[in-house]
Structures are given as C-alpha cells and as structure tokens.
Amino acid sequence: MKILIILAVATVLTAGFACRAAAASSGLPPLQTVASVDLNRYLGVWHEIARYPNIFQKGCLESAASYVLREDGDIQVVNSCRDSENGEIRQAKGRAWVVDTTTNARLKVSFFWPFRGDYWIIDLGTEYEYAVVGTPNRNYLWVLSRTPVMDDAVYAAIMERVRQLGFDPGRVVREAGSVRKGDEP
C-alpha cells in the first residue's frame, strides 16, 4: 500500500512540474477554474463518476473521496475504492490546502510529503451536486457527484464542457453503473 501511495504522489508531482511546459507546448489557453467555491459546501463525500485513467487508481472500483475541514484550516482527504481483484477497500489519506484564496478553486493535495499535486475545480453544479476536477496540464481529470449515479444528460453536458476546456472526452473512463438515463429512478 505504501508503494502505491508513493507511486501516486510521485506521478502527481511529476505532472505538476511538467504542467507549465505541457500547457505552453499544447497551444491550449491556460486552464480556467470556476469563479468561486464555498469550501464549507464542497466538504463531504464525493463519488467518482468518471476519470482519466491513472496509475494510482489502477484496479479501483466505486471510488469516493471524503473532505473534512481540519483544525488548522487545511482539508483532510480520504480517497477510497474497492479493489477489483480481491474486493477489499483501499484507502489513501492526505491533506489539501487552498492556493488561490480569491476563488478557493485552486488547491494543492499531498498524500506523502514532500510530493503534492494540483487540484483545480473547473466545473461545479450550482447546488454542488457535481464537480469536475482537473490539472492545468490536462493530464488528470475527475467527474465527481454527491450520489453514486449521474443523469446521462448532465454527464453529456459535462463532457462537452471539458472538451471545450481542452480535455479529451475519449480518454475518460466511467465507473460502471454511474450514469443513468433521465427517466430512470
């Protein structure tokens, strides 16, 4: 498990260092975040609906993240998933902190000191019912929801918006059973 966490953090750190160079060489404009995030409303449990594949979530099913305010003002992060091979719950605990206090939409996250990565909130439902998190180099992307399922029309609209932001919807993998048609219960 420690090796998994170390690999995850090293991957995020490497991505962070390459961020500016990748964005500049891609010809894409700088990634924009949402205008404002109320962190108190953002805290709580988020279910992963979809993501770009990444090494640190390989074999993860039913991924979720829990965000709790710490006494020092940072955010405790607990990511969990069910292992696809043995069904056991895997967890990674970390810390996040705001780096852009004007919007609260740009954060850093660390699961193993001194490694850290970007956590930018690039789309957010008006009622905080969904969130989209990406990195400025566009190498990482997550679609999150307060519930384990998301309406297909909402998901399709999110995919169009992330495409407009320079992400490739063709790379996105969905959690099995996480998207439903609008007329399904």
SVG drawing of the C-alpha trace seen along z (x, -y; Angstrom):
<svg xmlns="http://www.w3.org/2000/svg" viewBox="-39 -37 48 48">
<polyline fill="none" stroke="black" stroke-width="0.4" points="0.0,0.0 2.8,-2.4 4.4,-1.7 1.0,-2.6 0.9,-5.9 4.5,-6.7 3.9,-6.0 0.7,-8.1 2.4,-11.0 5.5,-10.8 3.2,-10.7 1.2,-13.8 4.5,-15.6 5.9,-14.9 2.7,-16.1 2.9,-19.3 6.5,-20.0 5.5,-19.4 2.3,-21.4 3.5,-24.8 5.6,-23.3 2.8,-21.0 0.2,-23.8 2.6,-26.1 3.5,-23.4 0.0,-22.2 -1.2,-25.5 -4.1,-25.5 -5.0,-28.6 -4.4,-28.4 -7.0,-26.2 -9.8,-28.3 -11.3,-27.3 -14.8,-28.1 -15.2,-31.7 -15.8,-30.8 -16.0,-27.7 -17.7,-27.8 -15.4,-25.3 -18.0,-24.6 -20.4,-23.4 -17.7,-21.5 -16.7,-19.4 -18.2,-16.0 -18.3,-12.8 -18.0,-12.8 -18.4,-9.7 -16.3,-9.3 -18.4,-9.1 -15.6,-9.1 -11.9,-9.9 -8.8,-9.8 -7.0,-6.6 -4.1,-6.9 -1.6,-4.6 -2.7,-5.3 -6.3,-4.2 -5.5,-1.1 -7.9,1.6 -10.2,-0.8 -13.9,-0.4 -16.6,-2.5 -14.1,-5.3 -15.1,-8.0 -13.4,-10.9 -14.2,-12.4 -13.2,-16.0 -13.2,-17.3 -12.0,-20.6 -9.0,-20.2 -8.4,-22.4 -5.5,-24.2 -7.8,-25.2 -6.5,-22.7 -8.6,-19.8 -8.3,-16.2 -8.7,-14.0 -9.6,-10.3 -9.8,-8.6 -11.2,-5.1 -12.1,-2.4 -12.9,1.3 -10.1,3.3 -11.2,5.0 -9.2,8.2 -9.9,9.0 -12.9,6.7 -11.0,5.2 -11.3,1.5 -8.2,-0.6 -7.6,-4.0 -5.2,-6.8 -5.2,-9.7 -3.8,-13.1 -4.1,-16.8 -5.3,-19.6 -4.9,-23.3 -6.2,-26.3 -3.6,-28.1 -5.9,-30.7 -7.9,-32.3 -9.7,-34.6 -11.7,-31.7 -10.9,-28.7 -10.9,-26.8 -7.2,-26.0 -5.9,-23.7 -2.8,-21.5 -3.1,-18.0 -0.5,-15.8 -0.7,-12.2 3.0,-11.8 5.3,-14.7 7.0,-16.4 5.0,-15.4 2.0,-17.4 -0.3,-17.9 -2.7,-20.4 -6.5,-20.0 -8.4,-22.6 -12.1,-22.7 -13.0,-23.5 -16.8,-22.9 -19.3,-22.8 -23.0,-22.3 -25.0,-25.3 -26.2,-23.2 -22.8,-21.5 -24.3,-18.3 -21.4,-17.6 -17.8,-18.8 -15.2,-18.4 -11.5,-18.4 -8.6,-18.7 -5.0,-19.7 -3.7,-22.7 -1.6,-20.4 -4.8,-18.5 -3.2,-15.1 -5.7,-14.4 -9.5,-14.7 -12.2,-13.5 -16.0,-13.9 -17.5,-13.7 -21.0,-13.6 -22.7,-13.7 -24.5,-10.5 -23.0,-7.3 -25.1,-7.9 -25.4,-10.8 -28.1,-11.6 -26.8,-10.9 -27.8,-14.4 -25.8,-16.0 -22.8,-13.8 -23.0,-14.6 -23.1,-18.3 -20.1,-18.0 -18.2,-16.1 -18.9,-18.9 -17.6,-21.5 -14.4,-19.6 -13.9,-19.2 -14.1,-22.9 -11.5,-23.3 -9.1,-21.2 -9.6,-17.8 -10.2,-14.7 -13.5,-13.0 -12.4,-9.9 -9.8,-9.3 -12.4,-9.4 -13.4,-6.1 -16.7,-5.8 -17.5,-3.9 -19.7,-1.0 -23.4,-1.9 -22.6,-5.5 -24.7,-7.1 -28.4,-6.7 -31.0,-8.0 -33.1,-10.9 -36.3,-8.8 -34.7,-6.1 -35.3,-6.1"/>
</svg>
